[in-house]
């Protein structure tokens, strides 16, 4: 490049062209008269940028190097404090929920304003609970208490006192497998698919009460209600022939069924019961070999105990993300007839697998942490 050649910053050239007298005269003739404004101090950015550009060239940089440095500063600025990101998230999440309610829900009810008002008055939740919302708003796990001295092996005992259990497990969130503690329950001799079918069919309103007031979980099968379960063909229910695999779970809300169920088992002796625990629901899980419950975390009030009545099942636990540096990466425990597992399912991701052979049936409920 010749020494007498001067590089001109493009915006400076444009500014000079805009400053031409004829252009100013033409623009002023077309511009409507405005009230005079108070003069403000201005900075000639074009001149400053041109000076920076010239200084960079004199320092030995090439035009392409100057351009690269400029882009790096504009498009890849230095990292700032993350507070802004949290503030943006705090604003975006509620806004997204409101948009979901007023667009998606409104569309479902034909965007009728009166119907929308009725919906907002009648519904308990504007946004339905999902795995995403549960993960977003759950409290953080107490990792140190859950995993202190836990090791890589699922804790297992043959028996345990209430004092030991409440101090070292119930109040900390550590999981525990107690082997054989339910081996004398009547349920081990009575529970079967036919038992539950007869139990609900003998109480005509029990199915309706459960379907209106309780929960039913279908894990990858086409049995989606208690009615579906009780109407299942015998060969599929008893795992005979070329049956279609199935696995389900449900809670019971019928008082008569509740009284019958509680003649078949007793609450584990090491679990402390309060007055509120009398209202705890019974949970049953039943199904054929293969994957049981997919990996998930619950959002319930209390930890859970579950007894294996028929068959065998393996639980796999994973810690919460905030606990990965403190807790083992994975814990596994296989339950057999008469075993009871105790897990705070709010604080451990968990999944189950049903072992080949006979049907798997479990019953369980919740217990107090203190």
C-alpha contacts under 8 A as a table, 3 or more apart, distances in Angstrom:
res1	aa1	res2	aa2	distance
1	X	5	X	7.03
2	X	5	X	5.48
7	X	54	X	7.51
8	X	12	X	6.93
8	X	13	X	6.74
8	X	50	X	7.11
9	X	12	X	5.36
9	X	13	X	6.62
9	X	46	X	7.81
9	X	49	X	7.59
9	X	50	X	5.41
9	X	53	X	7.40
10	X	13	X	5.22
10	X	14	X	6.40
11	X	14	X	4.99
11	X	15	X	6.14
11	X	46	X	6.33
12	X	15	X	4.99
12	X	16	X	6.35
12	X	46	X	5.34
12	X	47	X	6.80
12	X	50	X	7.12
13	X	16	X	5.14
13	X	17	X	6.37
14	X	17	X	5.15
14	X	18	X	6.21
15	X	18	X	5.03
15	X	19	X	6.23
15	X	46	X	7.96
16	X	19	X	5.01
16	X	20	X	6.78
17	X	20	X	5.52
18	X	23	X	6.58
18	X	24	X	7.39
19	X	23	X	7.03
19	X	24	X	6.54
20	X	23	X	5.37
20	X	24	X	6.31
21	X	24	X	5.09
21	X	25	X	6.13
22	X	25	X	5.01
22	X	26	X	6.09
23	X	26	X	5.14
23	X	27	X	6.10
24	X	27	X	5.21
24	X	28	X	6.05
25	X	28	X	5.22
25	X	29	X	6.26
26	X	29	X	5.24
26	X	30	X	6.58
27	X	30	X	5.34
27	X	31	X	6.06
28	X	31	X	5.07
28	X	32	X	7.95
29	X	32	X	7.83
44	X	47	X	5.43
44	X	48	X	6.44
45	X	48	X	5.00
45	X	49	X	5.99
46	X	49	X	5.17
46	X	50	X	6.00
47	X	50	X	5.02
47	X	51	X	6.14
48	X	51	X	5.05
48	X	52	X	6.24
49	X	52	X	5.02
49	X	53	X	6.06
50	X	53	X	5.00
50	X	54	X	6.13
51	X	54	X	5.09
51	X	55	X	6.06
52	X	55	X	5.11
52	X	56	X	6.14
53	X	56	X	5.20
53	X	57	X	6.45
53	X	66	X	7.33
54	X	57	X	5.18
54	X	58	X	6.24
55	X	58	X	5.04
55	X	59	X	6.14
56	X	59	X	5.03
56	X	60	X	6.69
56	X	61	X	5.69
56	X	66	X	7.00
57	X	60	X	5.26
57	X	61	X	4.95
57	X	62	X	6.17
57	X	63	X	7.12
58	X	61	X	7.27
61	X	65	X	6.02
61	X	66	X	6.57
62	X	65	X	5.19
62	X	66	X	6.43
63	X	66	X	5.16
63	X	67	X	6.24
64	X	67	X	4.99
64	X	68	X	6.15
65	X	68	X	5.05
65	X	69	X	6.19
66	X	69	X	5.18
66	X	70	X	6.20
67	X	70	X	5.10
67	X	71	X	6.30
68	X	71	X	5.20
68	X	72	X	6.14
69	X	72	X	5.13
69	X	73	X	6.40
70	X	73	X	5.39
70	X	74	X	6.34
71	X	74	X	5.09
71	X	75	X	5.75
71	X	76	X	7.54
72	X	75	X	5.59
72	X	76	X	5.18
72	X	77	X	7.02
73	X	76	X	5.61
73	X	77	X	5.17
73	X	78	X	7.93
74	X	77	X	6.06
81	X	84	X	7.00
82	X	85	X	5.34
82	X	86	X	6.60
83	X	86	X	5.22
83	X	87	X	6.26
84	X	87	X	5.02
84	X	88	X	6.12
85	X	88	X	5.06
85	X	89	X	6.13
86	X	89	X	5.01
86	X	90	X	6.04
87	X	90	X	5.02
87	X	91	X	6.33
88	X	91	X	5.18
88	X	92	X	5.95
89	X	92	X	4.99
89	X	93	X	5.95
90	X	93	X	5.90
90	X	94	X	7.09
91	X	94	X	6.02
91	X	95	X	6.32
92	X	95	X	5.05
92	X	96	X	5.93
93	X	96	X	5.13
93	X	97	X	6.35
94	X	97	X	5.08
94	X	98	X	6.25
95	X	98	X	5.10
95	X	99	X	6.17
96	X	99	X	5.08
96	X	100	X	6.11
97	X	100	X	4.96
97	X	101	X	6.23
97	X	127	X	6.91
98	X	101	X	5.06
98	X	102	X	6.13
99	X	102	X	5.29
99	X	103	X	5.74
99	X	104	X	7.63
100	X	103	X	5.52
100	X	104	X	5.24
100	X	105	X	6.82
100	X	127	X	7.88
101	X	104	X	5.84
101	X	105	X	5.06
101	X	106	X	6.97
101	X	126	X	6.48
101	X	127	X	6.87
102	X	105	X	5.82
102	X	106	X	5.36
103	X	106	X	5.12
103	X	107	X	5.96
104	X	107	X	5.14
104	X	108	X	6.36
105	X	108	X	5.03
105	X	109	X	6.55
105	X	116	X	7.99
106	X	109	X	5.30
106	X	110	X	6.26
106	X	111	X	4.51
106	X	112	X	7.12
106	X	116	X	6.35
107	X	110	X	5.03
107	X	111	X	5.13
108	X	111	X	7.23
109	X	112	X	6.31
109	X	115	X	6.74
109	X	116	X	6.98
111	X	115	X	7.86
111	X	116	X	7.20
112	X	115	X	5.25
112	X	116	X	6.10
113	X	116	X	4.97
113	X	117	X	6.22
114	X	117	X	5.10
114	X	118	X	6.32
115	X	118	X	5.03
115	X	119	X	6.10
116	X	119	X	4.97
116	X	120	X	6.19
117	X	120	X	5.18
117	X	121	X	6.26
118	X	121	X	5.14
118	X	122	X	6.08
119	X	122	X	5.23
119	X	123	X	5.84
120	X	123	X	5.63
120	X	126	X	7.10
123	X	126	X	6.86
125	X	128	X	6.20
129	X	133	X	6.15
129	X	134	X	6.78
130	X	133	X	5.34
130	X	134	X	6.08
131	X	134	X	5.14
131	X	135	X	6.15
132	X	135	X	5.25
132	X	136	X	6.17
133	X	136	X	4.97
133	X	137	X	6.16
134	X	137	X	5.54
134	X	138	X	5.72
134	X	299	X	7.05
135	X	138	X	5.55
138	X	299	X	7.94
140	X	322	X	7.46
141	X	320	X	7.09
141	X	322	X	7.40
141	X	323	X	7.35
141	X	347	X	5.86
142	X	145	X	5.76
142	X	146	X	6.25
142	X	172	X	8.00
143	X	146	X	5.11
143	X	147	X	6.04
143	X	322	X	7.56
143	X	323	X	5.19
143	X	326	X	6.57
143	X	327	X	7.07
144	X	147	X	5.52
144	X	148	X	5.53
144	X	326	X	6.80
145	X	148	X	5.64
145	X	172	X	5.12
145	X	173	X	7.03
145	X	174	X	7.67
146	X	150	X	7.88
146	X	172	X	5.28
146	X	173	X	4.86
146	X	174	X	4.80
146	X	327	X	7.77
147	X	150	X	5.00
147	X	151	X	7.74
147	X	174	X	6.59
147	X	326	X	6.63
147	X	327	X	5.15
147	X	328	X	7.69
148	X	327	X	7.93
150	X	153	X	7.36
150	X	154	X	7.86
150	X	155	X	7.51
150	X	174	X	7.78
150	X	327	X	7.60
150	X	328	X	7.81
151	X	154	X	7.98
151	X	327	X	8.00
151	X	328	X	6.65
152	X	328	X	5.65
152	X	329	X	7.98
152	X	330	X	7.44
152	X	331	X	6.60
153	X	331	X	6.35
153	X	332	X	7.53
154	X	175	X	7.34
154	X	176	X	6.97
154	X	177	X	7.53
154	X	331	X	5.58
154	X	332	X	6.06
154	X	333	X	6.11
155	X	175	X	6.80
155	X	176	X	5.11
155	X	177	X	6.23
156	X	176	X	5.90
156	X	177	X	4.72
156	X	178	X	5.89
156	X	179	X	7.33
157	X	160	X	6.96
157	X	176	X	7.77
157	X	177	X	6.46
157	X	178	X	5.07
157	X	179	X	6.41
158	X	178	X	5.49
158	X	179	X	5.06
158	X	180	X	6.84
158	X	181	X	7.35
159	X	178	X	6.21
159	X	179	X	7.34
159	X	181	X	6.98
160	X	164	X	6.57
160	X	165	X	6.49
160	X	178	X	7.78
160	X	270	X	6.68
161	X	164	X	5.27
161	X	165	X	6.13
161	X	270	X	5.54
162	X	165	X	5.08
162	X	166	X	5.96
162	X	269	X	7.07
162	X	270	X	3.89
162	X	271	X	6.20
162	X	272	X	7.09
163	X	166	X	5.35
163	X	167	X	6.09
163	X	270	X	7.64
164	X	167	X	5.31
164	X	168	X	5.90
164	X	169	X	7.74
165	X	168	X	5.50
165	X	169	X	5.20
165	X	170	X	6.10
165	X	270	X	6.49
165	X	271	X	7.54
166	X	169	X	5.75
166	X	170	X	4.70
166	X	171	X	5.90
166	X	270	X	7.93
166	X	271	X	7.53
166	X	272	X	7.65
166	X	369	X	7.19
166	X	370	X	6.65
167	X	170	X	6.61
167	X	171	X	6.00
167	X	172	X	7.62
168	X	171	X	6.63
168	X	172	X	6.31
168	X	174	X	7.58
169	X	172	X	5.21
169	X	173	X	5.85
169	X	174	X	5.02
169	X	175	X	6.77
169	X	176	X	7.28
170	X	173	X	5.94
170	X	174	X	7.23
170	X	303	X	7.93
170	X	368	X	7.42
170	X	369	X	4.88
170	X	370	X	6.91
171	X	369	X	4.99
171	X	370	X	6.03
173	X	343	X	7.23
173	X	344	X	5.63
173	X	347	X	7.36
174	X	343	X	7.17
174	X	344	X	7.48
175	X	341	X	7.56
175	X	342	X	5.64
175	X	343	X	4.74
175	X	344	X	6.93
176	X	341	X	5.84
176	X	342	X	5.26
176	X	343	X	6.82
177	X	333	X	7.33
177	X	335	X	7.90
177	X	339	X	7.11
177	X	340	X	5.89
177	X	341	X	4.45
177	X	342	X	6.40
178	X	181	X	6.38
178	X	339	X	5.84
178	X	340	X	5.27
178	X	341	X	6.28
179	X	335	X	7.96
179	X	338	X	6.75
179	X	339	X	4.37
179	X	340	X	6.38
180	X	183	X	5.18
180	X	337	X	7.33
180	X	338	X	4.58
180	X	339	X	4.80
180	X	340	X	7.54
181	X	184	X	7.73
181	X	268	X	7.74
181	X	338	X	5.95
181	X	339	X	5.99
181	X	340	X	6.81
182	X	185	X	5.56
182	X	268	X	7.83
182	X	307	X	7.06
182	X	337	X	7.94
182	X	338	X	4.28
182	X	339	X	6.10
182	X	340	X	6.98
183	X	188	X	7.23
183	X	337	X	6.85
183	X	338	X	4.08
183	X	339	X	7.35
184	X	188	X	7.54
184	X	338	X	7.62
185	X	188	X	5.97
185	X	264	X	6.37
185	X	265	X	5.37
185	X	266	X	7.39
186	X	189	X	5.65
186	X	190	X	6.47
186	X	263	X	7.93
186	X	264	X	4.97
186	X	265	X	6.48
187	X	190	X	4.94
187	X	191	X	5.23
187	X	264	X	4.75
187	X	265	X	6.16
187	X	309	X	6.69
188	X	191	X	6.19
188	X	309	X	5.24
188	X	310	X	6.75
188	X	337	X	7.62
188	X	338	X	7.66
190	X	195	X	6.86
190	X	264	X	7.93
191	X	195	X	5.72
191	X	196	X	7.34
191	X	309	X	7.30
191	X	310	X	7.68
191	X	361	X	7.65
192	X	195	X	5.07
192	X	196	X	6.65
192	X	310	X	7.95
192	X	361	X	7.47
193	X	196	X	5.47
193	X	197	X	6.28
193	X	237	X	6.86
193	X	238	X	7.54
194	X	197	X	4.99
194	X	198	X	6.09
195	X	198	X	5.34
195	X	199	X	6.04
196	X	199	X	4.90
196	X	200	X	6.25
197	X	200	X	5.60
197	X	201	X	6.07
197	X	230	X	5.47
198	X	201	X	5.04
198	X	202	X	5.88
199	X	202	X	5.49
199	X	203	X	6.91
199	X	257	X	7.00
200	X	203	X	5.34
200	X	204	X	7.07
200	X	206	X	5.95
200	X	207	X	6.38
200	X	257	X	7.31
201	X	204	X	5.91
201	X	206	X	7.91
201	X	207	X	7.93
203	X	206	X	5.44
203	X	207	X	7.93
203	X	256	X	7.80
203	X	257	X	7.84
204	X	207	X	7.01
205	X	208	X	5.34
205	X	209	X	6.16
206	X	209	X	5.12
206	X	210	X	6.18
206	X	254	X	5.59
206	X	256	X	7.99
206	X	257	X	7.34
207	X	210	X	5.21
207	X	211	X	6.14
207	X	226	X	6.69
207	X	227	X	6.95
208	X	211	X	5.19
208	X	212	X	6.10
209	X	212	X	5.28
209	X	213	X	5.89
209	X	214	X	7.58
209	X	253	X	6.62
209	X	254	X	6.22
210	X	213	X	5.27
210	X	214	X	4.85
210	X	215	X	7.34
210	X	226	X	7.81
210	X	251	X	7.62
210	X	252	X	6.06
210	X	253	X	5.41
210	X	254	X	6.53
211	X	214	X	5.87
211	X	215	X	7.10
211	X	216	X	7.70
211	X	225	X	7.17
211	X	226	X	6.93
213	X	253	X	6.58
214	X	250	X	7.58
214	X	251	X	5.89
214	X	252	X	6.39
214	X	253	X	5.86
215	X	250	X	5.65
215	X	251	X	5.70
216	X	224	X	7.10
216	X	225	X	6.23
216	X	226	X	7.07
216	X	248	X	7.50
216	X	249	X	5.87
216	X	250	X	4.31
216	X	251	X	6.74
217	X	224	X	6.95
217	X	248	X	5.54
217	X	249	X	4.99
217	X	250	X	6.03
218	X	221	X	6.11
218	X	222	X	7.33
218	X	223	X	6.11
218	X	224	X	5.37
218	X	225	X	7.94
218	X	247	X	6.63
218	X	248	X	4.75
218	X	249	X	6.73
219	X	246	X	7.40
219	X	247	X	5.62
219	X	248	X	5.78
219	X	292	X	6.72
219	X	293	X	6.12
219	X	294	X	7.42
220	X	246	X	7.36
220	X	247	X	7.49
221	X	224	X	7.66
221	X	245	X	7.45
221	X	246	X	5.49
221	X	247	X	6.92
222	X	246	X	7.96
223	X	226	X	7.96
223	X	228	X	5.40
223	X	229	X	6.03
223	X	246	X	7.62
223	X	248	X	7.47
224	X	228	X	6.42
224	X	229	X	7.77
225	X	228	X	5.14
225	X	229	X	6.47
226	X	229	X	4.99
226	X	230	X	6.30
226	X	250	X	7.84
227	X	230	X	5.31
227	X	231	X	6.18
228	X	231	X	5.15
228	X	232	X	6.22
229	X	232	X	5.43
232	X	236	X	6.81
232	X	237	X	6.14
233	X	236	X	5.53
233	X	237	X	6.15
234	X	237	X	4.95
234	X	238	X	5.98
235	X	238	X	5.30
235	X	239	X	5.87
235	X	240	X	4.76
235	X	241	X	6.68
235	X	243	X	6.69
236	X	239	X	4.97
236	X	240	X	6.09
236	X	241	X	7.89
236	X	243	X	4.93
236	X	244	X	6.49
236	X	245	X	7.78
237	X	240	X	7.79
238	X	359	X	7.56
239	X	243	X	6.04
239	X	245	X	8.00
239	X	288	X	6.94
239	X	358	X	7.88
239	X	359	X	7.41
240	X	243	X	6.14
245	X	287	X	7.66
245	X	288	X	5.75
245	X	289	X	7.24
245	X	290	X	7.69
246	X	287	X	5.42
246	X	288	X	5.66
247	X	285	X	7.56
247	X	286	X	5.83
247	X	287	X	3.99
247	X	288	X	6.16
247	X	292	X	6.00
247	X	293	X	7.91
248	X	285	X	5.83
248	X	286	X	5.66
248	X	287	X	6.22
249	X	283	X	7.18
249	X	284	X	5.55
249	X	285	X	4.15
249	X	286	X	6.30
250	X	283	X	5.80
250	X	284	X	5.55
250	X	285	X	6.64
251	X	281	X	6.34
251	X	282	X	5.66
251	X	283	X	4.42
251	X	284	X	6.34
252	X	257	X	7.46
252	X	258	X	6.92
252	X	281	X	6.20
252	X	282	X	5.74
252	X	283	X	6.64
253	X	258	X	7.40
253	X	281	X	6.90
254	X	257	X	5.44
254	X	258	X	6.12
255	X	258	X	4.88
255	X	259	X	6.28
256	X	259	X	5.29
256	X	260	X	6.49
257	X	260	X	5.12
257	X	261	X	6.15
258	X	261	X	5.16
258	X	262	X	6.24
258	X	282	X	7.41
259	X	262	X	5.31
259	X	263	X	6.70
260	X	263	X	5.49
260	X	264	X	7.25
261	X	264	X	5.45
261	X	265	X	7.16
262	X	265	X	5.44
262	X	266	X	6.75
263	X	266	X	7.66
267	X	271	X	7.21
268	X	271	X	5.62
269	X	272	X	7.80
271	X	367	X	6.70
271	X	368	X	7.80
272	X	367	X	7.03
272	X	368	X	6.55
272	X	370	X	7.61
273	X	276	X	7.95
273	X	277	X	5.75
273	X	278	X	7.77
273	X	367	X	6.73
273	X	368	X	6.64
274	X	277	X	5.20
274	X	278	X	7.30
274	X	368	X	7.28
275	X	278	X	5.84
276	X	279	X	5.85
276	X	280	X	7.43
277	X	280	X	5.13
277	X	366	X	7.61
277	X	367	X	6.76
277	X	368	X	7.47
280	X	365	X	6.50
280	X	366	X	6.32
281	X	365	X	6.10
281	X	366	X	7.65
282	X	363	X	6.83
282	X	364	X	5.81
282	X	365	X	5.15
283	X	363	X	5.53
283	X	364	X	5.16
283	X	365	X	5.87
284	X	361	X	7.15
284	X	362	X	5.64
284	X	363	X	4.59
284	X	364	X	6.63
285	X	360	X	7.73
285	X	361	X	5.74
285	X	362	X	5.29
285	X	363	X	6.64
286	X	359	X	7.13
286	X	360	X	5.37
286	X	361	X	4.52
286	X	362	X	6.59
287	X	292	X	7.69
287	X	354	X	7.79
287	X	359	X	5.76
287	X	360	X	5.51
287	X	361	X	7.00
288	X	354	X	6.73
288	X	356	X	7.72
288	X	358	X	7.45
288	X	359	X	5.19
288	X	360	X	6.44
289	X	292	X	7.94
289	X	353	X	7.44
289	X	354	X	4.56
289	X	355	X	5.18
289	X	356	X	4.86
289	X	357	X	7.03
289	X	358	X	7.91
289	X	359	X	7.11
289	X	360	X	7.68
290	X	353	X	5.82
290	X	354	X	5.11
290	X	355	X	6.55
290	X	356	X	7.29
291	X	294	X	7.28
291	X	352	X	6.47
291	X	353	X	4.59
291	X	354	X	6.13
292	X	351	X	7.12
292	X	352	X	4.96
292	X	353	X	4.94
292	X	354	X	6.04
293	X	351	X	5.24
293	X	352	X	5.24
293	X	353	X	7.39
294	X	350	X	7.66
294	X	351	X	5.07
294	X	352	X	6.91
295	X	349	X	6.21
295	X	350	X	5.08
295	X	351	X	4.30
295	X	352	X	7.78
296	X	349	X	5.18
296	X	350	X	5.62
296	X	351	X	6.70
297	X	345	X	5.96
297	X	346	X	5.70
297	X	347	X	7.05
297	X	348	X	6.29
297	X	349	X	4.71
297	X	350	X	6.46
298	X	345	X	5.48
298	X	346	X	4.83
298	X	347	X	7.98
299	X	345	X	7.87
299	X	346	X	5.62
300	X	303	X	7.71
300	X	346	X	6.64
302	X	344	X	7.28
302	X	346	X	8.00
302	X	366	X	5.81
302	X	367	X	6.12
302	X	368	X	6.22
302	X	369	X	7.18
303	X	342	X	7.50
303	X	343	X	6.05
303	X	344	X	4.17
303	X	345	X	6.18
303	X	346	X	7.22
303	X	366	X	5.56
303	X	367	X	5.88
303	X	368	X	7.05
303	X	369	X	7.21
304	X	342	X	5.81
304	X	343	X	5.64
304	X	344	X	6.07
304	X	345	X	6.94
304	X	364	X	7.10
304	X	365	X	5.66
304	X	366	X	4.22
304	X	367	X	6.07
305	X	340	X	6.72
305	X	341	X	5.66
305	X	342	X	4.35
305	X	343	X	6.51
305	X	364	X	5.42
305	X	365	X	5.69
305	X	366	X	6.05
305	X	367	X	7.23
306	X	340	X	5.51
306	X	341	X	5.41
306	X	342	X	6.54
306	X	362	X	6.50
306	X	363	X	5.66
306	X	364	X	4.03
306	X	365	X	6.65
307	X	337	X	7.96
307	X	338	X	6.60
307	X	339	X	5.76
307	X	340	X	4.30
307	X	341	X	6.52
307	X	362	X	5.43
307	X	363	X	5.49
307	X	364	X	5.95
308	X	311	X	7.22
308	X	312	X	6.95
308	X	313	X	7.85
308	X	335	X	6.31
308	X	336	X	6.01
308	X	337	X	5.10
308	X	338	X	5.69
308	X	339	X	5.63
308	X	340	X	6.42
308	X	360	X	7.71
308	X	361	X	6.38
308	X	362	X	4.63
308	X	363	X	6.98
309	X	336	X	7.91
309	X	337	X	5.21
309	X	338	X	6.11
309	X	360	X	7.55
309	X	361	X	5.51
309	X	362	X	5.28
309	X	363	X	7.27
310	X	336	X	7.76
310	X	337	X	5.74
310	X	358	X	7.46
310	X	359	X	6.60
310	X	360	X	5.17
310	X	361	X	4.96
310	X	362	X	6.98
311	X	336	X	6.50
311	X	337	X	6.40
311	X	355	X	7.49
311	X	357	X	7.21
311	X	358	X	5.51
311	X	359	X	5.66
311	X	360	X	4.42
311	X	361	X	6.71
312	X	334	X	6.98
312	X	335	X	5.46
312	X	336	X	4.64
312	X	337	X	6.72
312	X	354	X	6.34
312	X	355	X	5.81
312	X	360	X	6.13
313	X	334	X	5.62
313	X	335	X	5.28
313	X	336	X	6.91
313	X	352	X	6.66
313	X	353	X	5.58
313	X	354	X	4.59
313	X	355	X	5.82
313	X	360	X	7.11
314	X	332	X	6.83
314	X	333	X	5.53
314	X	334	X	4.06
314	X	335	X	6.05
314	X	352	X	5.51
314	X	353	X	5.19
314	X	354	X	6.61
314	X	355	X	7.62
315	X	332	X	5.60
315	X	333	X	5.31
315	X	334	X	6.24
315	X	335	X	7.80
315	X	350	X	6.85
315	X	351	X	5.89
315	X	352	X	4.62
315	X	353	X	6.72
316	X	330	X	6.92
316	X	331	X	5.70
316	X	332	X	4.56
316	X	333	X	6.76
316	X	350	X	5.50
316	X	351	X	5.38
316	X	352	X	6.24
317	X	330	X	5.69
317	X	331	X	5.07
317	X	332	X	6.36
317	X	348	X	6.02
317	X	349	X	5.58
317	X	350	X	4.50
317	X	351	X	6.82
318	X	328	X	7.88
318	X	329	X	6.15
318	X	330	X	4.95
318	X	331	X	6.67
318	X	348	X	5.81
318	X	349	X	4.98
318	X	350	X	6.29
319	X	322	X	7.99
319	X	323	X	5.85
319	X	324	X	6.09
319	X	327	X	6.39
319	X	328	X	7.33
319	X	329	X	6.73
319	X	330	X	7.31
319	X	347	X	7.31
319	X	348	X	5.26
319	X	349	X	6.19
320	X	323	X	5.27
320	X	324	X	6.58
320	X	347	X	6.65
320	X	348	X	6.22
320	X	349	X	6.78
321	X	324	X	5.45
322	X	325	X	7.52
323	X	326	X	5.32
323	X	327	X	5.73
324	X	327	X	5.46
324	X	328	X	7.08
324	X	329	X	6.64
328	X	331	X	7.09
335	X	339	X	5.71
335	X	340	X	7.30
335	X	341	X	7.46
336	X	339	X	5.63
343	X	348	X	7.69
344	X	347	X	5.73
344	X	348	X	6.55
345	X	348	X	5.24
345	X	349	X	6.89
345	X	350	X	7.20
346	X	349	X	7.81
354	X	360	X	6.71
